[in-house]
Amino acid sequence: MAAWVTVLLVTVGYLALSLAVGLFSGRKTSTGTEGYVAGDRQLGFFVLYFVLGASIFSAFSFLGGPGWAYSRGAAAFYIISYTSLGLVPMYFFGPRVAQLGRRFGYVTQAQLFAHRYHSRYISMILAAISLTAFVPYLTLQMQGAG
């Protein structure tokens, strides 16, 4: 069999599999905010593991991390520790936060803290902090996308 036939068969097979996965998962659509942000709160461990991995090992890992290491040197070794140990607190706090989110319908951290401390101001402060922190991160993602 010619090499181009093998490449064609693999490509068609991959596209057919991608189409089947898309059609299967597209049957369960959600119209609410919880569906978009929290996956209707039905993500299992396996899916959540890879979603978190994709979040951590994003364009920052390929652009920001090496750039930081180049400009700062050995100080960038902390990147290894936070990527490997950064999710340890989630092991302890995650189930409780997920339980509260399901019970009260929280979608953001600001909603959780505003309800817990009965303060609208804390939600505004957390929203401002989140927006300020995400701007450089999103800029880097756009650079990484090309």
Phi and psi in radians as a Rosetta constraint file:
Dihedral C 1 N 2 CA 2 C 2 CIRCULARHARMONIC -1.214 0.35
Dihedral N 2 CA 2 C 2 N 3 CIRCULARHARMONIC 2.692 0.35
Dihedral C 2 N 3 CA 3 C 3 CIRCULARHARMONIC -1.098 0.35
Dihedral N 3 CA 3 C 3 N 4 CIRCULARHARMONIC -0.626 0.35
Dihedral C 3 N 4 CA 4 C 4 CIRCULARHARMONIC -1.185 0.35
Dihedral N 4 CA 4 C 4 N 5 CIRCULARHARMONIC -0.523 0.35
Dihedral C 4 N 5 CA 5 C 5 CIRCULARHARMONIC -1.195 0.35
Dihedral N 5 CA 5 C 5 N 6 CIRCULARHARMONIC -0.724 0.35
Dihedral C 5 N 6 CA 6 C 6 CIRCULARHARMONIC -1.081 0.35
Dihedral N 6 CA 6 C 6 N 7 CIRCULARHARMONIC -0.788 0.35
Dihedral C 6 N 7 CA 7 C 7 CIRCULARHARMONIC -1.088 0.35
Dihedral N 7 CA 7 C 7 N 8 CIRCULARHARMONIC -0.741 0.35
Dihedral C 7 N 8 CA 8 C 8 CIRCULARHARMONIC -1.106 0.35
Dihedral N 8 CA 8 C 8 N 9 CIRCULARHARMONIC -0.768 0.35
Dihedral C 8 N 9 CA 9 C 9 CIRCULARHARMONIC -1.135 0.35
Dihedral N 9 CA 9 C 9 N 10 CIRCULARHARMONIC -0.729 0.35
Dihedral C 9 N 10 CA 10 C 10 CIRCULARHARMONIC -1.130 0.35
Dihedral N 10 CA 10 C 10 N 11 CIRCULARHARMONIC -0.744 0.35
Dihedral C 10 N 11 CA 11 C 11 CIRCULARHARMONIC -1.123 0.35
Dihedral N 11 CA 11 C 11 N 12 CIRCULARHARMONIC -0.811 0.35
Dihedral C 11 N 12 CA 12 C 12 CIRCULARHARMONIC -1.117 0.35
Dihedral N 12 CA 12 C 12 N 13 CIRCULARHARMONIC -0.716 0.35
Dihedral C 12 N 13 CA 13 C 13 CIRCULARHARMONIC -1.081 0.35
Dihedral N 13 CA 13 C 13 N 14 CIRCULARHARMONIC -0.750 0.35
Dihedral C 13 N 14 CA 14 C 14 CIRCULARHARMONIC -1.123 0.35
Dihedral N 14 CA 14 C 14 N 15 CIRCULARHARMONIC -0.771 0.35
Dihedral C 14 N 15 CA 15 C 15 CIRCULARHARMONIC -1.128 0.35
Dihedral N 15 CA 15 C 15 N 16 CIRCULARHARMONIC -0.675 0.35
Dihedral C 15 N 16 CA 16 C 16 CIRCULARHARMONIC -1.154 0.35
Dihedral N 16 CA 16 C 16 N 17 CIRCULARHARMONIC -0.727 0.35
Dihedral C 16 N 17 CA 17 C 17 CIRCULARHARMONIC -1.129 0.35
Dihedral N 17 CA 17 C 17 N 18 CIRCULARHARMONIC -0.741 0.35
Dihedral C 17 N 18 CA 18 C 18 CIRCULARHARMONIC -1.092 0.35
Dihedral N 18 CA 18 C 18 N 19 CIRCULARHARMONIC -0.718 0.35
Dihedral C 18 N 19 CA 19 C 19 CIRCULARHARMONIC -1.118 0.35
Dihedral N 19 CA 19 C 19 N 20 CIRCULARHARMONIC -0.740 0.35
Dihedral C 19 N 20 CA 20 C 20 CIRCULARHARMONIC -1.114 0.35
Dihedral N 20 CA 20 C 20 N 21 CIRCULARHARMONIC -0.754 0.35
Dihedral C 20 N 21 CA 21 C 21 CIRCULARHARMONIC -1.111 0.35
Dihedral N 21 CA 21 C 21 N 22 CIRCULARHARMONIC -0.747 0.35
Dihedral C 21 N 22 CA 22 C 22 CIRCULARHARMONIC -1.113 0.35
Dihedral N 22 CA 22 C 22 N 23 CIRCULARHARMONIC -0.756 0.35
Dihedral C 22 N 23 CA 23 C 23 CIRCULARHARMONIC -1.174 0.35
Dihedral N 23 CA 23 C 23 N 24 CIRCULARHARMONIC -0.685 0.35
Dihedral C 23 N 24 CA 24 C 24 CIRCULARHARMONIC -1.147 0.35
Dihedral N 24 CA 24 C 24 N 25 CIRCULARHARMONIC -0.815 0.35
Dihedral C 24 N 25 CA 25 C 25 CIRCULARHARMONIC -1.325 0.35
Dihedral N 25 CA 25 C 25 N 26 CIRCULARHARMONIC -0.413 0.35
Dihedral C 25 N 26 CA 26 C 26 CIRCULARHARMONIC -1.279 0.35
Dihedral N 26 CA 26 C 26 N 27 CIRCULARHARMONIC -0.244 0.35
Dihedral C 26 N 27 CA 27 C 27 CIRCULARHARMONIC -1.185 0.35
Dihedral N 27 CA 27 C 27 N 28 CIRCULARHARMONIC -0.510 0.35
Dihedral C 27 N 28 CA 28 C 28 CIRCULARHARMONIC -1.775 0.35
Dihedral N 28 CA 28 C 28 N 29 CIRCULARHARMONIC 1.470 0.35
Dihedral C 28 N 29 CA 29 C 29 CIRCULARHARMONIC -1.709 0.35
Dihedral N 29 CA 29 C 29 N 30 CIRCULARHARMONIC 2.646 0.35
Dihedral C 29 N 30 CA 30 C 30 CIRCULARHARMONIC -2.189 0.35
Dihedral N 30 CA 30 C 30 N 31 CIRCULARHARMONIC 2.490 0.35
Dihedral C 30 N 31 CA 31 C 31 CIRCULARHARMONIC -1.853 0.35
Dihedral N 31 CA 31 C 31 N 32 CIRCULARHARMONIC -0.151 0.35
Dihedral C 31 N 32 CA 32 C 32 CIRCULARHARMONIC -1.619 0.35
Dihedral N 32 CA 32 C 32 N 33 CIRCULARHARMONIC 2.996 0.35
Dihedral C 32 N 33 CA 33 C 33 CIRCULARHARMONIC -1.145 0.35
Dihedral N 33 CA 33 C 33 N 34 CIRCULARHARMONIC -0.687 0.35
Dihedral C 33 N 34 CA 34 C 34 CIRCULARHARMONIC -1.068 0.35
Dihedral N 34 CA 34 C 34 N 35 CIRCULARHARMONIC -0.616 0.35
Dihedral C 34 N 35 CA 35 C 35 CIRCULARHARMONIC -1.150 0.35
Dihedral N 35 CA 35 C 35 N 36 CIRCULARHARMONIC -0.699 0.35
Dihedral C 35 N 36 CA 36 C 36 CIRCULARHARMONIC -1.328 0.35
Dihedral N 36 CA 36 C 36 N 37 CIRCULARHARMONIC -0.817 0.35
Dihedral C 36 N 37 CA 37 C 37 CIRCULARHARMONIC -1.454 0.35
Dihedral N 37 CA 37 C 37 N 38 CIRCULARHARMONIC -0.721 0.35
Dihedral C 37 N 38 CA 38 C 38 CIRCULARHARMONIC -2.008 0.35
Dihedral N 38 CA 38 C 38 N 39 CIRCULARHARMONIC 0.258 0.35
Dihedral C 38 N 39 CA 39 C 39 CIRCULARHARMONIC 1.029 0.35
Dihedral N 39 CA 39 C 39 N 40 CIRCULARHARMONIC 0.659 0.35
Dihedral C 39 N 40 CA 40 C 40 CIRCULARHARMONIC 0.958 0.35
Dihedral N 40 CA 40 C 40 N 41 CIRCULARHARMONIC 0.364 0.35
Dihedral C 40 N 41 CA 41 C 41 CIRCULARHARMONIC 1.009 0.35
Dihedral N 41 CA 41 C 41 N 42 CIRCULARHARMONIC 0.610 0.35
Dihedral C 41 N 42 CA 42 C 42 CIRCULARHARMONIC -2.156 0.35
Dihedral N 42 CA 42 C 42 N 43 CIRCULARHARMONIC 0.306 0.35
Dihedral C 42 N 43 CA 43 C 43 CIRCULARHARMONIC -1.292 0.35
Dihedral N 43 CA 43 C 43 N 44 CIRCULARHARMONIC 2.257 0.35
Dihedral C 43 N 44 CA 44 C 44 CIRCULARHARMONIC -1.419 0.35
Dihedral N 44 CA 44 C 44 N 45 CIRCULARHARMONIC 3.098 0.35
Dihedral C 44 N 45 CA 45 C 45 CIRCULARHARMONIC -1.050 0.35
Dihedral N 45 CA 45 C 45 N 46 CIRCULARHARMONIC -0.766 0.35
Dihedral C 45 N 46 CA 46 C 46 CIRCULARHARMONIC -1.070 0.35
Dihedral N 46 CA 46 C 46 N 47 CIRCULARHARMONIC -0.852 0.35
Dihedral C 46 N 47 CA 47 C 47 CIRCULARHARMONIC -1.175 0.35
Dihedral N 47 CA 47 C 47 N 48 CIRCULARHARMONIC -0.779 0.35
Dihedral C 47 N 48 CA 48 C 48 CIRCULARHARMONIC -1.070 0.35
Dihedral N 48 CA 48 C 48 N 49 CIRCULARHARMONIC -0.650 0.35
Dihedral C 48 N 49 CA 49 C 49 CIRCULARHARMONIC -1.021 0.35
Dihedral N 49 CA 49 C 49 N 50 CIRCULARHARMONIC -0.812 0.35
Dihedral C 49 N 50 CA 50 C 50 CIRCULARHARMONIC -1.327 0.35
Dihedral N 50 CA 50 C 50 N 51 CIRCULARHARMONIC -0.530 0.35
Dihedral C 50 N 51 CA 51 C 51 CIRCULARHARMONIC -1.127 0.35
Dihedral N 51 CA 51 C 51 N 52 CIRCULARHARMONIC -0.780 0.35
Dihedral C 51 N 52 CA 52 C 52 CIRCULARHARMONIC -1.156 0.35
Dihedral N 52 CA 52 C 52 N 53 CIRCULARHARMONIC -0.659 0.35
Dihedral C 52 N 53 CA 53 C 53 CIRCULARHARMONIC -1.096 0.35
Dihedral N 53 CA 53 C 53 N 54 CIRCULARHARMONIC -0.710 0.35
Dihedral C 53 N 54 CA 54 C 54 CIRCULARHARMONIC -1.154 0.35
Dihedral N 54 CA 54 C 54 N 55 CIRCULARHARMONIC -0.553 0.35
Dihedral C 54 N 55 CA 55 C 55 CIRCULARHARMONIC -1.248 0.35
Dihedral N 55 CA 55 C 55 N 56 CIRCULARHARMONIC -0.710 0.35
Dihedral C 55 N 56 CA 56 C 56 CIRCULARHARMONIC -1.305 0.35
Dihedral N 56 CA 56 C 56 N 57 CIRCULARHARMONIC -0.846 0.35
Dihedral C 56 N 57 CA 57 C 57 CIRCULARHARMONIC -1.651 0.35
Dihedral N 57 CA 57 C 57 N 58 CIRCULARHARMONIC 1.133 0.35
Dihedral C 57 N 58 CA 58 C 58 CIRCULARHARMONIC -1.764 0.35
Dihedral N 58 CA 58 C 58 N 59 CIRCULARHARMONIC -2.750 0.35
Dihedral C 58 N 59 CA 59 C 59 CIRCULARHARMONIC -1.071 0.35
Dihedral N 59 CA 59 C 59 N 60 CIRCULARHARMONIC -0.449 0.35
Dihedral C 59 N 60 CA 60 C 60 CIRCULARHARMONIC -1.037 0.35
Dihedral N 60 CA 60 C 60 N 61 CIRCULARHARMONIC -0.663 0.35
Dihedral C 60 N 61 CA 61 C 61 CIRCULARHARMONIC -1.113 0.35
Dihedral N 61 CA 61 C 61 N 62 CIRCULARHARMONIC -0.514 0.35
Dihedral C 61 N 62 CA 62 C 62 CIRCULARHARMONIC -1.731 0.35
Dihedral N 62 CA 62 C 62 N 63 CIRCULARHARMONIC -0.428 0.35
Dihedral C 62 N 63 CA 63 C 63 CIRCULARHARMONIC -1.970 0.35
Dihedral N 63 CA 63 C 63 N 64 CIRCULARHARMONIC -0.970 0.35
Dihedral C 63 N 64 CA 64 C 64 CIRCULARHARMONIC -1.177 0.35
Dihedral N 64 CA 64 C 64 N 65 CIRCULARHARMONIC -0.784 0.35
Dihedral C 64 N 65 CA 65 C 65 CIRCULARHARMONIC -1.076 0.35
Dihedral N 65 CA 65 C 65 N 66 CIRCULARHARMONIC -0.940 0.35
Dihedral C 65 N 66 CA 66 C 66 CIRCULARHARMONIC -1.094 0.35
Dihedral N 66 CA 66 C 66 N 67 CIRCULARHARMONIC -0.632 0.35
Dihedral C 66 N 67 CA 67 C 67 CIRCULARHARMONIC -1.121 0.35
Dihedral N 67 CA 67 C 67 N 68 CIRCULARHARMONIC -0.730 0.35
Dihedral C 67 N 68 CA 68 C 68 CIRCULARHARMONIC -1.117 0.35
Dihedral N 68 CA 68 C 68 N 69 CIRCULARHARMONIC -0.766 0.35
Dihedral C 68 N 69 CA 69 C 69 CIRCULARHARMONIC -1.122 0.35
Dihedral N 69 CA 69 C 69 N 70 CIRCULARHARMONIC -0.666 0.35
Dihedral C 69 N 70 CA 70 C 70 CIRCULARHARMONIC -1.150 0.35
Dihedral N 70 CA 70 C 70 N 71 CIRCULARHARMONIC -0.731 0.35
Dihedral C 70 N 71 CA 71 C 71 CIRCULARHARMONIC -1.451 0.35
Dihedral N 71 CA 71 C 71 N 72 CIRCULARHARMONIC -0.505 0.35
Dihedral C 71 N 72 CA 72 C 72 CIRCULARHARMONIC -1.922 0.35
Dihedral N 72 CA 72 C 72 N 73 CIRCULARHARMONIC -0.288 0.35
Dihedral C 72 N 73 CA 73 C 73 CIRCULARHARMONIC 1.386 0.35
Dihedral N 73 CA 73 C 73 N 74 CIRCULARHARMONIC -2.406 0.35
Dihedral C 73 N 74 CA 74 C 74 CIRCULARHARMONIC -1.122 0.35
Dihedral N 74 CA 74 C 74 N 75 CIRCULARHARMONIC -0.317 0.35
Dihedral C 74 N 75 CA 75 C 75 CIRCULARHARMONIC -1.063 0.35
Dihedral N 75 CA 75 C 75 N 76 CIRCULARHARMONIC -0.354 0.35
Dihedral C 75 N 76 CA 76 C 76 CIRCULARHARMONIC -1.338 0.35
Dihedral N 76 CA 76 C 76 N 77 CIRCULARHARMONIC -0.074 0.35
Dihedral C 76 N 77 CA 77 C 77 CIRCULARHARMONIC -1.108 0.35
Dihedral N 77 CA 77 C 77 N 78 CIRCULARHARMONIC -0.313 0.35
Dihedral C 77 N 78 CA 78 C 78 CIRCULARHARMONIC -1.111 0.35
Dihedral N 78 CA 78 C 78 N 79 CIRCULARHARMONIC -0.388 0.35
Dihedral C 78 N 79 CA 79 C 79 CIRCULARHARMONIC -1.041 0.35
Dihedral N 79 CA 79 C 79 N 80 CIRCULARHARMONIC -0.654 0.35
Dihedral C 79 N 80 CA 80 C 80 CIRCULARHARMONIC -1.106 0.35
Dihedral N 80 CA 80 C 80 N 81 CIRCULARHARMONIC -0.725 0.35
Dihedral C 80 N 81 CA 81 C 81 CIRCULARHARMONIC -1.226 0.35
Dihedral N 81 CA 81 C 81 N 82 CIRCULARHARMONIC -0.723 0.35
Dihedral C 81 N 82 CA 82 C 82 CIRCULARHARMONIC -1.300 0.35
Dihedral N 82 CA 82 C 82 N 83 CIRCULARHARMONIC -0.457 0.35
Dihedral C 82 N 83 CA 83 C 83 CIRCULARHARMONIC -1.306 0.35
Dihedral N 83 CA 83 C 83 N 84 CIRCULARHARMONIC -0.527 0.35
Dihedral C 83 N 84 CA 84 C 84 CIRCULARHARMONIC -1.578 0.35
Dihedral N 84 CA 84 C 84 N 85 CIRCULARHARMONIC -0.542 0.35
Dihedral C 84 N 85 CA 85 C 85 CIRCULARHARMONIC -1.912 0.35
Dihedral N 85 CA 85 C 85 N 86 CIRCULARHARMONIC -0.109 0.35
Dihedral C 85 N 86 CA 86 C 86 CIRCULARHARMONIC -1.119 0.35
Dihedral N 86 CA 86 C 86 N 87 CIRCULARHARMONIC -0.437 0.35
Dihedral C 86 N 87 CA 87 C 87 CIRCULARHARMONIC -1.671 0.35
Dihedral N 87 CA 87 C 87 N 88 CIRCULARHARMONIC 0.013 0.35
Dihedral C 87 N 88 CA 88 C 88 CIRCULARHARMONIC -1.035 0.35
Dihedral N 88 CA 88 C 88 N 89 CIRCULARHARMONIC -0.770 0.35
Dihedral C 88 N 89 CA 89 C 89 CIRCULARHARMONIC -1.037 0.35
Dihedral N 89 CA 89 C 89 N 90 CIRCULARHARMONIC -0.508 0.35
Dihedral C 89 N 90 CA 90 C 90 CIRCULARHARMONIC -1.134 0.35
Dihedral N 90 CA 90 C 90 N 91 CIRCULARHARMONIC -0.508 0.35
Dihedral C 90 N 91 CA 91 C 91 CIRCULARHARMONIC -1.077 0.35
Dihedral N 91 CA 91 C 91 N 92 CIRCULARHARMONIC -0.654 0.35
Dihedral C 91 N 92 CA 92 C 92 CIRCULARHARMONIC -1.528 0.35
Dihedral N 92 CA 92 C 92 N 93 CIRCULARHARMONIC -0.737 0.35
Dihedral C 92 N 93 CA 93 C 93 CIRCULARHARMONIC -1.642 0.35
Dihedral N 93 CA 93 C 93 N 94 CIRCULARHARMONIC -0.407 0.35
Dihedral C 93 N 94 CA 94 C 94 CIRCULARHARMONIC -0.999 0.35
Dihedral N 94 CA 94 C 94 N 95 CIRCULARHARMONIC -0.862 0.35
Dihedral C 94 N 95 CA 95 C 95 CIRCULARHARMONIC -1.056 0.35
Dihedral N 95 CA 95 C 95 N 96 CIRCULARHARMONIC -0.686 0.35
Dihedral C 95 N 96 CA 96 C 96 CIRCULARHARMONIC -1.191 0.35
Dihedral N 96 CA 96 C 96 N 97 CIRCULARHARMONIC -0.747 0.35
Dihedral C 96 N 97 CA 97 C 97 CIRCULARHARMONIC -1.130 0.35
Dihedral N 97 CA 97 C 97 N 98 CIRCULARHARMONIC -0.703 0.35
Dihedral C 97 N 98 CA 98 C 98 CIRCULARHARMONIC -1.106 0.35
Dihedral N 98 CA 98 C 98 N 99 CIRCULARHARMONIC -0.704 0.35
Dihedral C 98 N 99 CA 99 C 99 CIRCULARHARMONIC -1.098 0.35
Dihedral N 99 CA 99 C 99 N 100 CIRCULARHARMONIC -0.783 0.35
Dihedral C 99 N 100 CA 100 C 100 CIRCULARHARMONIC -1.130 0.35
Dihedral N 100 CA 100 C 100 N 101 CIRCULARHARMONIC -0.687 0.35
Dihedral C 100 N 101 CA 101 C 101 CIRCULARHARMONIC -1.093 0.35
Dihedral N 101 CA 101 C 101 N 102 CIRCULARHARMONIC -0.711 0.35
Dihedral C 101 N 102 CA 102 C 102 CIRCULARHARMONIC -1.175 0.35
Dihedral N 102 CA 102 C 102 N 103 CIRCULARHARMONIC -0.718 0.35
Dihedral C 102 N 103 CA 103 C 103 CIRCULARHARMONIC -1.200 0.35
Dihedral N 103 CA 103 C 103 N 104 CIRCULARHARMONIC -0.777 0.35
Dihedral C 103 N 104 CA 104 C 104 CIRCULARHARMONIC -1.826 0.35
Dihedral N 104 CA 104 C 104 N 105 CIRCULARHARMONIC -0.074 0.35
Dihedral C 104 N 105 CA 105 C 105 CIRCULARHARMONIC 1.360 0.35
Dihedral N 105 CA 105 C 105 N 106 CIRCULARHARMONIC 0.473 0.35
Dihedral C 105 N 106 CA 106 C 106 CIRCULARHARMONIC -1.186 0.35
Dihedral N 106 CA 106 C 106 N 107 CIRCULARHARMONIC 2.457 0.35
Dihedral C 106 N 107 CA 107 C 107 CIRCULARHARMONIC -2.082 0.35
Dihedral N 107 CA 107 C 107 N 108 CIRCULARHARMONIC -0.463 0.35
Dihedral C 107 N 108 CA 108 C 108 CIRCULARHARMONIC -2.158 0.35
Dihedral N 108 CA 108 C 108 N 109 CIRCULARHARMONIC 2.839 0.35
Dihedral C 108 N 109 CA 109 C 109 CIRCULARHARMONIC -1.131 0.35
Dihedral N 109 CA 109 C 109 N 110 CIRCULARHARMONIC -0.615 0.35
Dihedral C 109 N 110 CA 110 C 110 CIRCULARHARMONIC -1.068 0.35
Dihedral N 110 CA 110 C 110 N 111 CIRCULARHARMONIC -0.674 0.35
Dihedral C 110 N 111 CA 111 C 111 CIRCULARHARMONIC -1.131 0.35
Dihedral N 111 CA 111 C 111 N 112 CIRCULARHARMONIC -0.724 0.35
Dihedral C 111 N 112 CA 112 C 112 CIRCULARHARMONIC -1.055 0.35
Dihedral N 112 CA 112 C 112 N 113 CIRCULARHARMONIC -0.892 0.35
Dihedral C 112 N 113 CA 113 C 113 CIRCULARHARMONIC -1.227 0.35
Dihedral N 113 CA 113 C 113 N 114 CIRCULARHARMONIC -0.631 0.35
Dihedral C 113 N 114 CA 114 C 114 CIRCULARHARMONIC -1.116 0.35
Dihedral N 114 CA 114 C 114 N 115 CIRCULARHARMONIC -0.707 0.35
Dihedral C 114 N 115 CA 115 C 115 CIRCULARHARMONIC -1.260 0.35
Dihedral N 115 CA 115 C 115 N 116 CIRCULARHARMONIC -0.701 0.35
Dihedral C 115 N 116 CA 116 C 116 CIRCULARHARMONIC -1.129 0.35
Dihedral N 116 CA 116 C 116 N 117 CIRCULARHARMONIC -0.742 0.35
Dihedral C 116 N 117 CA 117 C 117 CIRCULARHARMONIC -1.792 0.35
Dihedral N 117 CA 117 C 117 N 118 CIRCULARHARMONIC 0.128 0.35
Dihedral C 117 N 118 CA 118 C 118 CIRCULARHARMONIC 0.891 0.35
Dihedral N 118 CA 118 C 118 N 119 CIRCULARHARMONIC 0.834 0.35
Dihedral C 118 N 119 CA 119 C 119 CIRCULARHARMONIC -2.460 0.35
Dihedral N 119 CA 119 C 119 N 120 CIRCULARHARMONIC 2.137 0.35
Dihedral C 119 N 120 CA 120 C 120 CIRCULARHARMONIC -1.303 0.35
Dihedral N 120 CA 120 C 120 N 121 CIRCULARHARMONIC -0.499 0.35
Dihedral C 120 N 121 CA 121 C 121 CIRCULARHARMONIC -1.124 0.35
Dihedral N 121 CA 121 C 121 N 122 CIRCULARHARMONIC -0.656 0.35
Dihedral C 121 N 122 CA 122 C 122 CIRCULARHARMONIC -1.150 0.35
Dihedral N 122 CA 122 C 122 N 123 CIRCULARHARMONIC -0.586 0.35
Dihedral C 122 N 123 CA 123 C 123 CIRCULARHARMONIC -1.188 0.35
Dihedral N 123 CA 123 C 123 N 124 CIRCULARHARMONIC -0.630 0.35
Dihedral C 123 N 124 CA 124 C 124 CIRCULARHARMONIC -1.201 0.35
Dihedral N 124 CA 124 C 124 N 125 CIRCULARHARMONIC -0.685 0.35
Dihedral C 124 N 125 CA 125 C 125 CIRCULARHARMONIC -1.127 0.35
Dihedral N 125 CA 125 C 125 N 126 CIRCULARHARMONIC -0.795 0.35
Dihedral C 125 N 126 CA 126 C 126 CIRCULARHARMONIC -1.137 0.35
Dihedral N 126 CA 126 C 126 N 127 CIRCULARHARMONIC -0.635 0.35
Dihedral C 126 N 127 CA 127 C 127 CIRCULARHARMONIC -1.126 0.35
Dihedral N 127 CA 127 C 127 N 128 CIRCULARHARMONIC -0.731 0.35
Dihedral C 127 N 128 CA 128 C 128 CIRCULARHARMONIC -1.135 0.35
Dihedral N 128 CA 128 C 128 N 129 CIRCULARHARMONIC -0.737 0.35
Dihedral C 128 N 129 CA 129 C 129 CIRCULARHARMONIC -1.101 0.35
Dihedral N 129 CA 129 C 129 N 130 CIRCULARHARMONIC -0.767 0.35
Dihedral C 129 N 130 CA 130 C 130 CIRCULARHARMONIC -1.089 0.35
Dihedral N 130 CA 130 C 130 N 131 CIRCULARHARMONIC -0.799 0.35
Dihedral C 130 N 131 CA 131 C 131 CIRCULARHARMONIC -1.097 0.35
Dihedral N 131 CA 131 C 131 N 132 CIRCULARHARMONIC -0.736 0.35
Dihedral C 131 N 132 CA 132 C 132 CIRCULARHARMONIC -1.114 0.35
Dihedral N 132 CA 132 C 132 N 133 CIRCULARHARMONIC -0.677 0.35
Dihedral C 132 N 133 CA 133 C 133 CIRCULARHARMONIC -1.299 0.35
Dihedral N 133 CA 133 C 133 N 134 CIRCULARHARMONIC -0.559 0.35
Dihedral C 133 N 134 CA 134 C 134 CIRCULARHARMONIC -1.438 0.35
Dihedral N 134 CA 134 C 134 N 135 CIRCULARHARMONIC -0.361 0.35
Dihedral C 134 N 135 CA 135 C 135 CIRCULARHARMONIC -1.043 0.35
Dihedral N 135 CA 135 C 135 N 136 CIRCULARHARMONIC -0.907 0.35
Dihedral C 135 N 136 CA 136 C 136 CIRCULARHARMONIC -1.114 0.35
Dihedral N 136 CA 136 C 136 N 137 CIRCULARHARMONIC -0.642 0.35
Dihedral C 136 N 137 CA 137 C 137 CIRCULARHARMONIC -1.128 0.35
Dihedral N 137 CA 137 C 137 N 138 CIRCULARHARMONIC -0.795 0.35
Dihedral C 137 N 138 CA 138 C 138 CIRCULARHARMONIC -1.183 0.35
Dihedral N 138 CA 138 C 138 N 139 CIRCULARHARMONIC -0.612 0.35
Dihedral C 138 N 139 CA 139 C 139 CIRCULARHARMONIC -1.064 0.35
Dihedral N 139 CA 139 C 139 N 140 CIRCULARHARMONIC -0.751 0.35
Dihedral C 139 N 140 CA 140 C 140 CIRCULARHARMONIC -1.137 0.35
Dihedral N 140 CA 140 C 140 N 141 CIRCULARHARMONIC -0.657 0.35
Dihedral C 140 N 141 CA 141 C 141 CIRCULARHARMONIC -1.095 0.35
Dihedral N 141 CA 141 C 141 N 142 CIRCULARHARMONIC -0.712 0.35
Dihedral C 141 N 142 CA 142 C 142 CIRCULARHARMONIC -1.160 0.35
Dihedral N 142 CA 142 C 142 N 143 CIRCULARHARMONIC -0.662 0.35
Dihedral C 142 N 143 CA 143 C 143 CIRCULARHARMONIC -1.135 0.35
Dihedral N 143 CA 143 C 143 N 144 CIRCULARHARMONIC -0.695 0.35
Dihedral C 143 N 144 CA 144 C 144 CIRCULARHARMONIC -1.168 0.35
Dihedral N 144 CA 144 C 144 N 145 CIRCULARHARMONIC -0.516 0.35
Dihedral C 144 N 145 CA 145 C 145 CIRCULARHARMONIC -1.274 0.35
Dihedral N 145 CA 145 C 145 N 146 CIRCULARHARMONIC -0.319 0.35
